[in-house]
């Protein structure tokens, strides 16, 4: 039997217990930070030698070449079921089409001839694909499509091996996306290599993709030296339900989220006791039939939570405090007055809008802000691969406008004691 964690909003101890629950969600420790810092230092100083050392230690890979060869790619593709390749191609077409439409809707043109904003596409991208507890070919597609949609030319994938072998599905997804530069490197050392560059690993402009706490910490420490999408934590979902919700689909949504890894979080916020009890019953009945039942059980017992609320108006505070990666409003959305005020990286409305569909084939990227960062961060999209810059080309013949700029600049600069700024501007006045 699963030991479910539960809280009742109306209990006197709720506020304290809720704060403790939120605090527990940040897994980064000083020990992890120190270990990652040492890995980055070693890679910076010793390059490929350090990578070989870590690859053997963490992944059981004792090779000298990190770039996957064409022969290895061809061999891996032989093992892939043709129907699965069709599904990967279907998913990639949907994702690429969605991201291409997003790109087309952006207003990228200059809005003024002389003082404006322009955009350029980043030159190079590293996509990190986890390879430990599960294979994630979908993440290859979700990361590559928005970059391809806006024209990133140099895309590299990095993923850990299992005893020297790279996951065939990762290679298959890369093939579907048209990416042939794949590195057999994982963990914090992969992030360091892509950010810094070594003899074998090309330094990139930006790194995207999820990973464990070491990968997240490496991205955090190297941000500024390289661009990143976000500092992603474990995957998470909040299911918001009421008496009209379907307990069966809720139970399966929570188990689906929990099977990512034991650090994943599945949360149910519900106003109906009958639905809650039925959800628990279904999970207990079905969990042992699943391939990753031990991971699901660990996730539910360690990080899951059931919040009992009296009515739907109490849900907003809980949901927005968690600010989850995924939020599923598992009932007729017209009944939810606060829908547009709820904070999440992805909102799924209605009983058929399964989170698992969004993970694979609907179009929006499943690389989403986690650990409350949806309060200020957005899902991965084409905007992540565009860099805006200010553009100024003043018209020297527009004397009146130029004199206004110079006059006001001179006043403000002198008030700040920056007289060289003032004089530099005044030198543009015509004699």
Secondary structure by P-SEA (a helix, b strand, c coil): ccbbbbbbccccaaaaaaaaaaaacccccaaaaaaaaaaaaaaaccaaaaaaaaaaaccccccccccccaaaaaaaaaaccaaaaaaaaaaaaaaaaaaaaaaaaccccccccccbbbbbcccbbbbbbbccccccaaaaaaaaaaaaaacccbbbbbbbbccccccaaaaaaaaaaccccccccccaaaaaaaacccccbbbbcbbbbbbcaaaaaaaaaacccccccccccccbbbbbbcccccaaaaaaaaaaaaaccccbbbbbbcccaaaaaaaaaaaaaccccccaaaaaaaaaaccbbbbbbccccaaaaaaaaacccbbbcccccccccccccccccccccccccccccccccccccccccccccccccccccccccbbbbbbbbbcccaaaaaaaaaaaaaaaaaaacaaaaaaaaaccccc
